[in-house]
Amino acid sequence: MYDKRDTLADMAERAISLRLDEEAARALELLMRDGKSRSEAIREAVVDTARRRLYEIAAADAARVGADEGDRREVAAVQALMEALSEER
């Protein structure tokens, strides 16, 4: 007999403490205007900021690759290979 059991463990929240200056306090109040709790607003702000930072890093990497002649040649070679492989189908 097969007995399937699912166990769910809630991830413990990681509490932090921070001191807000006047600008940060006003920004948090703005984020809470649509009914979010302080915790929800702060979590959303942290995730949004991290996401924007990842896009900035990706854009910087793309600019670096685009500025490097060797990297551009390598990208062109890979694109040509992919096109050749798709034509064989």
MDAnalysis code that builds the backbone (N, CA, C; Angstrom):
import MDAnalysis as mda
import numpy as np

u = mda.Universe.empty(267, n_residues=89, atom_resindex=np.repeat(np.arange(89), 3), trajectory=True)
u.add_TopologyAttr("name", ["N", "CA", "C"] * 89)
u.add_TopologyAttr("resid", np.arange(1, 90))
u.add_TopologyAttr("resname", ["MET", "TYR", "ASP", "LYS", "ARG", "ASP", "THR", "LEU", "ALA", "ASP", "MET", "ALA", "GLU", "ARG", "ALA", "ILE", "SER", "LEU", "ARG", "LEU", "ASP", "GLU", "GLU", "ALA", "ALA", "ARG", "ALA", "LEU", "GLU", "LEU", "LEU", "MET", "ARG", "ASP", "GLY", "LYS", "SER", "ARG", "SER", "GLU", "ALA", "ILE", "ARG", "GLU", "ALA", "VAL", "VAL", "ASP", "THR", "ALA", "ARG", "ARG", "ARG", "LEU", "TYR", "GLU", "ILE", "ALA", "ALA", "ALA", "ASP", "ALA", "ALA", "ARG", "VAL", "GLY", "ALA", "ASP", "GLU", "GLY", "ASP", "ARG", "ARG", "GLU", "VAL", "ALA", "ALA", "VAL", "GLN", "ALA", "LEU", "MET", "GLU", "ALA", "LEU", "SER", "GLU", "GLU", "ARG"])
u.atoms.positions = np.array([
    [0.833, -1.171, 0.000],
    [0.000, 0.000, 0.000],
    [0.882, 1.239, 0.000],
    [0.503, 2.206, -0.826],
    [1.258, 3.445, -0.954],
    [0.563, 4.542, -0.172],
    [1.295, 5.212, 0.666],
    [0.720, 6.285, 1.474],
    [1.472, 7.569, 1.137],
    [0.795, 8.488, 0.476],
    [1.432, 9.752, 0.099],
    [1.133, 10.790, 1.167],
    [2.174, 11.400, 1.641],
    [2.008, 12.447, 2.646],
    [2.771, 13.676, 2.192],
    [2.129, 14.793, 2.300],
    [2.778, 16.066, 2.004],
    [3.022, 16.794, 3.316],
    [4.210, 17.259, 3.472],
    [4.544, 18.027, 4.660],
    [4.900, 19.434, 4.217],
    [4.209, 20.388, 4.771],
    [4.470, 21.780, 4.454],
    [5.033, 22.455, 5.690],
    [6.131, 23.086, 5.505],
    [6.728, 23.820, 6.615],
    [6.743, 25.297, 6.245],
    [6.156, 26.093, 7.085],
    [6.166, 27.528, 6.835],
    [7.560, 28.070, 7.079],
    [7.975, 28.894, 6.162],
    [9.284, 29.514, 6.319],
    [9.175, 30.593, 7.392],
    [10.051, 30.541, 8.335],
    [10.029, 31.544, 9.396],
    [10.372, 32.907, 8.822],
    [9.620, 33.891, 9.223],
    [9.918, 35.240, 8.766],
    [11.207, 35.714, 9.417],
    [11.940, 36.486, 8.673],
    [13.178, 37.050, 9.193],
    [12.897, 38.483, 9.591],
    [12.818, 38.726, 10.845],
    [12.519, 40.066, 11.340],
    [13.764, 40.929, 11.255],
    [13.557, 42.160, 10.845],
    [14.653, 43.129, 10.821],
    [14.175, 44.395, 11.514],
    [15.103, 45.197, 11.871],
    [14.793, 46.476, 12.489],
    [15.524, 47.541, 11.698],
    [14.849, 48.636, 11.433],
    [15.520, 49.714, 10.727],
    [15.025, 51.045, 11.236],
    [15.860, 52.035, 11.088],
    [15.499, 53.395, 11.476],
    [15.273, 54.187, 10.205],
    [14.138, 54.843, 10.147],
    [13.790, 55.617, 8.966],
    [14.057, 57.092, 9.209],
    [14.731, 57.715, 8.258],
    [14.833, 59.167, 8.317],
    [13.523, 59.734, 7.769],
    [13.401, 61.036, 7.730],
    [12.144, 61.659, 7.294],
    [11.785, 61.279, 5.857],
    [12.759, 61.282, 4.967],
    [12.494, 60.935, 3.571],
    [11.996, 59.497, 3.441],
    [12.640, 58.569, 4.135],
    [12.238, 57.164, 4.071],
    [10.871, 56.964, 4.712],
    [10.584, 57.678, 5.787],
    [9.277, 57.561, 6.444],
    [8.171, 58.048, 5.514],
    [8.410, 59.153, 4.806],
    [7.411, 59.650, 3.837],
    [7.231, 58.654, 2.698],
    [8.317, 58.068, 2.236],
    [8.242, 57.085, 1.151],
    [7.447, 55.862, 1.600],
    [7.674, 55.408, 2.823],
    [6.939, 54.253, 3.332],
    [5.454, 54.577, 3.462],
    [5.137, 55.749, 3.942],
    [3.724, 56.146, 4.039],
    [3.068, 56.135, 2.668],
    [3.775, 56.598, 1.659],
    [3.248, 56.586, 0.298],
    [2.977, 55.150, -0.160],
    [3.913, 54.244, 0.114],
    [3.746, 52.844, -0.276],
    [2.596, 52.164, 0.458],
    [2.235, 52.677, 1.618],
    [1.177, 52.075, 2.420],
    [-0.202, 52.657, 2.114],
    [-0.277, 53.679, 1.283],
    [-1.551, 54.345, 1.014],
    [-2.609, 53.436, 0.413],
    [-2.196, 52.397, -0.295],
    [-3.191, 51.509, -0.924],
    [-3.607, 50.372, 0.005],
    [-3.309, 50.495, 1.286],
    [-3.775, 49.516, 2.256],
    [-2.764, 48.463, 2.655],
    [-1.562, 48.537, 2.112],
    [-0.535, 47.558, 2.489],
    [-0.088, 47.821, 3.925],
    [0.285, 46.733, 4.588],
    [0.885, 46.882, 5.914],
    [2.318, 47.378, 5.745],
    [2.909, 47.781, 6.847],
    [4.316, 48.223, 6.793],
    [5.181, 47.104, 6.244],
    [4.977, 45.894, 6.752],
    [5.788, 44.755, 6.314],
    [5.610, 44.487, 4.826],
    [4.365, 44.510, 4.351],
    [4.113, 44.268, 2.924],
    [4.778, 45.326, 2.063],
    [4.651, 46.591, 2.472],
    [5.237, 47.686, 1.697],
    [6.758, 47.578, 1.656],
    [7.365, 47.238, 2.782],
    [8.826, 47.117, 2.836],
    [9.289, 45.932, 2.003],
    [8.597, 44.770, 2.135],
    [8.979, 43.600, 1.330],
    [8.881, 43.916, -0.150],
    [7.788, 44.548, -0.566],
    [7.609, 44.881, -1.972],
    [8.701, 45.834, -2.459],
    [9.049, 46.804, -1.640],
    [10.090, 47.762, -2.017],
    [11.448, 47.073, -2.163],
    [11.751, 46.145, -1.258],
    [13.031, 45.424, -1.331],
    [13.085, 44.585, -2.603],
    [12.022, 43.849, -2.892],
    [11.994, 42.994, -4.082],
    [12.056, 43.837, -5.348],
    [11.286, 44.918, -5.416],
    [11.307, 45.794, -6.594],
    [12.689, 46.404, -6.817],
    [13.318, 46.833, -5.748],
    [14.656, 47.427, -5.860],
    [15.674, 46.391, -6.331],
    [15.599, 45.179, -5.806],
    [16.518, 44.118, -6.234],
    [16.293, 43.783, -7.703],
    [15.037, 43.728, -8.127],
    [14.723, 43.432, -9.537],
    [15.312, 44.518, -10.453],
    [15.135, 45.777, -10.063],
    [15.715, 46.870, -10.868],
    [17.230, 46.756, -10.921],
    [17.837, 46.387, -9.808],
    [19.302, 46.244, -9.777],
    [19.753, 45.132, -10.713],
    [19.013, 44.022, -10.758],
    [19.365, 42.936, -11.673],
    [19.290, 43.405, -13.126],
    [18.272, 44.199, -13.462],
    [18.171, 44.740, -14.819],
    [19.334, 45.677, -15.117],
    [19.733, 46.478, -14.132],
    [20.889, 47.370, -14.325],
    [22.158, 46.561, -14.582],
    [22.343, 45.493, -13.836],
    [23.519, 44.639, -14.021],
    [23.494, 44.001, -15.403],
    [22.323, 43.504, -15.820],
    [22.203, 42.884, -17.147],
    [22.485, 43.907, -18.243],
    [21.978, 45.120, -18.085],
    [22.217, 46.164, -19.084],
    [23.703, 46.516, -19.160],
    [24.357, 46.592, -18.012],
    [25.795, 46.880, -17.994],
    [26.572, 45.750, -18.661],
    [26.181, 44.506, -18.401],
    [26.838, 43.363, -19.045],
    [26.645, 43.398, -20.559],
    [25.425, 43.717, -20.991],
    [25.150, 43.792, -22.429],
    [25.971, 44.897, -23.074],
    [26.087, 46.030, -22.409],
    [26.890, 47.132, -22.944],
    [28.360, 46.739, -23.034],
    [28.842, 46.033, -22.004],
    [30.241, 45.589, -22.007],
    [30.490, 44.623, -23.150],
    [29.594, 43.649, -23.331],
    [29.746, 42.684, -24.422],
    [29.662, 43.392, -25.764],
    [28.716, 44.324, -25.875],
    [28.558, 45.058, -27.128],
    [29.761, 45.910, -27.487],
    [30.501, 46.347, -26.481],
    [31.671, 47.194, -26.724],
    [32.932, 46.383, -26.996],
    [32.889, 45.074, -26.791],
    [34.064, 44.225, -26.975],
    [33.988, 43.531, -28.333],
    [34.949, 43.828, -29.183],
    [34.959, 43.277, -30.549],
    [34.989, 41.750, -30.544],
    [35.768, 41.163, -29.647],
    [35.844, 39.707, -29.569],
    [34.519, 39.091, -29.172],
    [33.860, 39.717, -28.212],
    [32.549, 39.220, -27.796],
    [31.528, 39.347, -28.928],
    [31.578, 40.455, -29.661],
    [30.640, 40.636, -30.785],
    [30.865, 39.580, -31.855],
    [32.131, 39.256, -32.132],
    [32.426, 38.203, -33.111],
    [31.893, 36.852, -32.634],
    [32.071, 36.576, -31.346],
    [31.594, 35.306, -30.793],
    [30.065, 35.216, -30.859],
    [29.387, 36.298, -30.535],
    [27.926, 36.318, -30.620],
    [27.486, 36.110, -32.066],
    [28.155, 36.761, -33.009],
    [27.810, 36.606, -34.426],
    [28.028, 35.168, -34.887],
    [29.096, 34.542, -34.404],
    [29.371, 33.151, -34.781],
    [28.288, 32.220, -34.232],
    [27.875, 32.446, -33.003],
    [26.825, 31.616, -32.408],
    [25.514, 31.825, -33.161],
    [25.197, 33.073, -33.509],
    [23.975, 33.344, -34.268],
    [24.014, 32.647, -35.632],
    [25.157, 32.701, -36.295],
    [25.280, 32.044, -37.593],
    [25.106, 30.529, -37.456],
    [25.688, 29.962, -36.428],
    [25.541, 28.531, -36.185],
    [24.077, 28.177, -35.935],
    [23.403, 28.959, -35.121],
    [21.994, 28.693, -34.819],
    [21.135, 28.795, -36.080],
    [21.417, 29.779, -36.922],
    [20.671, 29.913, -38.177],
    [20.923, 28.711, -39.089],
    [22.183, 28.291, -39.164],
    [22.516, 27.131, -40.005],
    [21.815, 25.872, -39.498],
    [21.796, 25.699, -38.183],
    [21.137, 24.534, -37.616],
    [19.625, 24.563, -37.858],
    [19.034, 25.754, -37.789],
    [17.577, 25.841, -38.015],
    [17.227, 25.615, -39.468],
    [18.134, 25.936, -40.401],
    [17.893, 25.722, -41.818],
    [17.963, 24.245, -42.183],
    [18.725, 23.471, -41.393],
    [18.859, 22.030, -41.657],
    [17.582, 21.274, -41.351],
    [16.717, 21.843, -40.617],
    [15.467, 21.155, -40.249],
    [14.567, 21.176, -41.391],
])
